[in-house]
Amino acid sequence: MELTGQPYRPETPATDSGHAGIPALRLALQRAAMPGFAALDSPPRPVRAVEADLVRLETWR
């Protein structure tokens, strides 16, 4: 039970699946709030460059 008793955590892993993504969401929000985070300081890559990298990665699979 949580310290305050709410929100009630589900009792089985199947019904608790919604909580599994919370750590990743927290990390993404922390990084977005941090000044100087490298990903936010650089401009987005061109779609064609990303696409070329994905094609290359697919060949390595």
Rosetta blueprint (number, residue, H / E / L):
1 M L
2 E L
3 L L
4 T L
5 G L
6 Q L
7 P L
8 Y L
9 R L
10 P L
11 E L
12 T L
13 P L
14 A L
15 T L
16 D L
17 S H
18 G H
19 H H
20 A H
21 G H
22 I H
23 P H
24 A H
25 L H
26 R H
27 L H
28 A H
29 L H
30 Q H
31 R H
32 A H
33 A H
34 M L
35 P L
36 G L
37 F L
38 A H
39 A H
40 L H
41 D H
42 S L
43 P L
44 P L
45 R L
46 P L
47 V H
48 R H
49 A H
50 V H
51 E H
52 A H
53 D H
54 L H
55 V H
56 R H
57 L H
58 E H
59 T H
60 W H
61 R L
